[in-house]
Amino acid sequence: MSIKQQYFIIRRQKTFWLMLSLVACLLALELSGVLEKLNAPIYHLLNAVQSEQNTNIVVIESANLQGEHNALIETIHSHSPKAIIVFSNTILNNNGDETDTVLYPHKQTKQCLSPVSSWVGYNIVFDNLSVNDCDNIWRIIFPSKQLPNKALVNFSLQPHALPKFESSRLLSGDILHAQIEDKIVFLTQHSHGYGMALKAPKLSRFQNPAYLHAYVAHSLEQNILVTIFDGWPSLSVQLAVILILVVLYQKFSINTDLAIASGLNIIWLVSAYFALCYLYILIPVGQLITYTIVTLAWMFFAKKWVEEDELQRIINNIHQRMLGRYLPKSFVEQSNPWDAIIELVKQQLDLDRSIFLARKEGDHRLYEIRAINCQLSNIHEMRRDYERAPYSDAIKQFGAVSITRPFFDNITEEETQYIVPLMYAGDIRGFWAMTVCASAHFNEAAFLKNVNRFANQIGELLFHYRIFSAEDSASKNVLTRTLTLNLEKPLSQKIKLSINEMEQKLSTLEHVFNQVGSATILFNLFGQVIQTNQALENLARQQGLAIFDMTALDLLSKVGQLEHDIAKGKLRYLTLHKGELYQPVVFGEQVYILAVRTLSVSEIKNSAGDPFEVGGILFEFINISDLVAHLDDPSLLLSQLSTLTQQQKIQKQSEWISD
């Protein structure tokens, strides 16, 4: 397939445009620098879990730097430090011999420190580009080092591992020579708690900016400034990750996708930690985590959108196919159960008068529901409590009982009154009162048996109807539907209902097909068995026919005792001319008529797009012997067949003479 053809195929798919919009959106955010800011909190977290203990930086704080300046410089200088950096608003140096090692980041001295700029609120970026019109102190201290233009300060050093002294301790001689020798000393005014806390990893309890620059000095001295992996290499890697994630998320289910996303996020964090600890590189872990989560959410949305469209299309197709196929509602889905029960009683039982009473929920009271061949006002019995007679008598009997006192108005001498409870599993659903006119052939025992069986079945139907109604009412509660995200009926439920309707129709048709007396089997044009009924399977067992290993040609040749070429010609005639074939078949003492005919294709083509006008070949084995055996007068049928045969012979002779 050419690239052009593939393009025309995928451009019609909304998933292609969704993925394209995802990549475009993420690229736009990446190029605008929005996603890069997500790396700062991750960097803060990674530095917080590191724990370095050794440094060559010392911080000395003085409560009166201006008054103690000269003494402090002289004392520090006596311990041979590598450099002294004095943080002061004024120039306090008076010792000219010490200016090589004492540095003042001040405008008057034209000396300065590279600033630490902010990154999403965190002061962590070493910015050497901002130093232009002054002598960079770091170049003075580290003349042989190549300072980067922009990097991240490494905060792996623990704050308690950074030596910090009060000036009074230094002046009193309470500091060892080794604690300052060849170290970079920061001399600063003691902070009195009026400033803002430093916004940097591990320095939130400090306010003096000298500590922030102490970490810069430590990073420079140890060569552990962190390089940011960015630019086109980073963009290429991120784009590759997005494309790989799009492929992975499509191949698996949402549960597997969630596991993949969680595992990848852990991998990104672990990789970033080791890259930071050993390579001093910050990979764009914040962006990678964002891509992993956003791509998962985007693909879930795309899958759900496409699947909903496809499911809706399936529902519409099912409804169209079921259109015109009558399918009555089940008993529990009807709005009123009593209408169906009344029709059942009218069709099955010959009763004079009937009245149904239902139980009030949560009470032992009854109320009238329906009447057959009378009115509800014809009830003479005024009691509506099933704990009293005659209702209690019927409950004790677990079936129909005769009523001696008048229950109906205007009872004749021929009428007998009965009442039966409608109950199931001990749950009383109502009562059924009736009258019967006894005749000479009336069998009361058989009548009561039939009534009890119907009453038990009606009681079970009413029980299931109540359970279904209660569950349906609870599921339709607005609060319940809101909390279960079911305000609108989901597509899965609609599909389930549609499939249930199709299954019910299919089960009915299969049951009817199995009950057909003729042994029937349907082949497709390729000779494969499509459908059989129970009578055919019984016949195949009796005659030892391996039906599912036979083609239509094999079956016709075997049972019709025909040569393969003759049988093949007959099948060809049936297929091309949509004809019919009838011939006798004898199995032992049983005589069958084999009827073979073709079935026309349905108006609705199947998904395979078969070009043939014939949908299949139907074989019917009609058992003549069994039909004759069940007739009251078989000789009458045989004489009629003889007469019909003679007439057909005379007709054929007349046609031959005329020709």
Steps between C-alpha positions, in 0.01 A plus 500: 500500500638838401561781745228704329243223552601462864463874545146494356411217740633656819379850431141376525567371850439742785761318709768617256398862545477457876856366516618774269340764721659338808851519351440856376370614839792350692753640254346846528520483880858375481620770261329770706695387809190428708581134557866571582391666823367166621859383548573748781285332770641159400854639527413640843378153606804317363740735681307456822565124504876534436738506795857620442711566813837651390572856386781760487270794568473681835246762606584742784229733629573813703254692711707820440683453174601866469666509843659154482596509132875564527550256784302230322689546174834485682403190697357318197800594291730349762342159428594518128157482334463457126280812478293726720173638364362785709130584472471866599325812375816709552868442428661413832835372380799695636770239450649541160715190531196280522300623202612204290309257717229728641226564248217748527202452267423871485450765233796706621741209470355397163491148629183291484358154540303321232135542600275207588182556305156366569340203324128467575556661840811295588837682514703224343632625162868604476495781240849600384368691198388793718861581602643745241631829646679368813760249607337169568620382842462136391745555214745650749467206741485232229714637217551160339134398495273555203187653650176406324271774376198344665469204732318384809646532847554162661335479842609148585702631800314468828462837683642355823814393307574863401735645770338807662670704775427810702767774479548492878614141480755588234637798692529294819716245321246220532550387138764259376737598227386211281142626508592807295821406325463501122122554537275761341371713786180703481501785751157652546287702736284287728136494393260611771193332353362795308556361152309249290581132507712374211303315234744226421530130589606445865538877565146591597607562864769751396454866409855611425579484123861416590386140552362484148833621356679256728320219317603660170863500618470139609357401159781683316773371727381138471414529126146383565294773334203333331456527124147522363427253222305722262496626145438290190643175644256524789213588266580201277504262797171639632333470160618137473362429847160645401482285186601185690240571768231548235582155360519332843176647631313382190612139533382438857195546719453798731609297807821398328550858379472626857763248611726604211460869586576439868805290417631755251463786749704303751762431231517872410556597865762231563682585176496869588640426846794294371568743215513782755717312750757357261484699177388837644239529224136588551287310255154654432332266745212738570420516130529123458263437789259755352519335158436159656189616686363735233546243224322239712209737566491606136503142370233399751284787377568407136422132562180585685391742229564253218349208691188700588450588135550138400270371775234751402531381141459140617191593702346676200574201277342261751192718527470513122533124472247444776261747338188315392585193707234488770644430842265538800632634826585260775264477795722698740540788250128566464348804665221294661535127570131435549398550136717208391375286789136568407568396140670182625200407716249581224678276250575202726216465753122477465380700801173679559624792706845597626636786709867566579605677818851634569682552825598847617878514538610488863146421622262206531220686325365417155343704223314407181690491172312336210177316438407248227135450393386722787561832670723580795188618679364142490714409802271430794784423742600823673813370672831611347737348754678183390564406862128424533275243333449408220847629396678343795338163420645509148845591635491209746393267220776634263245482223138547396223446757124506462321798655180423689395855590405737215803665340322612180160664474207309355649154526287237326452143618714364215797729580777390732740763647873446533790716614870432450805698621749644252826443685859398435776414749268599785443848355126566457432706190121481497196275469286362221130445564285315243169321444434184298170354388522130583371264232457125484851460358666743743808353668575716803834333579634558148363854504671585829825347378496715185403816690777446756759457226389819328488684833856391585626619163314832528638547853855441375448746212374767741791436737760548225311803371516662845876429531566638154285809564677572830846469340393706201357772723819511707719519190290785361551715810655833391756505781603138437530558128706815559743331737539202264545718190180355358279803440484399135464133416852384398562351159602170656154464653333593171709240318419244767128562454532484121700177515251353747221572253696332221584204722137462600391505137781263400424261786132496401584426137750229593248341735232504231746360245592217738133415552434460127417135434691476171870431531654815353855609423624816329825518300667807353624501140843385617351179637535596867228429756330817621208371708340173601200413711452237766311262271789500251754429776289207622474366144877537448568303820262225398644465149864567589531812286799724583309812407765754598764315299284493187430757233164554330627294205608213728162492676297511178715230342486273805132514595377524138735221385615717209826515314714801588470644150119468502472646849734781401281581197188512717667737747620717213146517363363592845759776545472659156124470451382513862315178442367226729573128518279227650587134521422206728756380752475171691669453837426147617122473536448877491415676175592868463447762236820702457418859400800704388462866411701817500442801722516853361744739659374753750433852391765607753838384370737353753839649580678257267323647198409166334417559133275193468122525478465174693537517875520124561373152417231353728453123543171379655436136584119455528414172672209359297482180704459693823233725350299205372529320834348796685198537267163369616427354154824444300312327217324825412834678450636209293193495272528876451868466412417223248234715337739797483771281346264374227393856420863613468577209262201584280605868495856412393369269222275777372792743494711243310227439237444874450873554452 
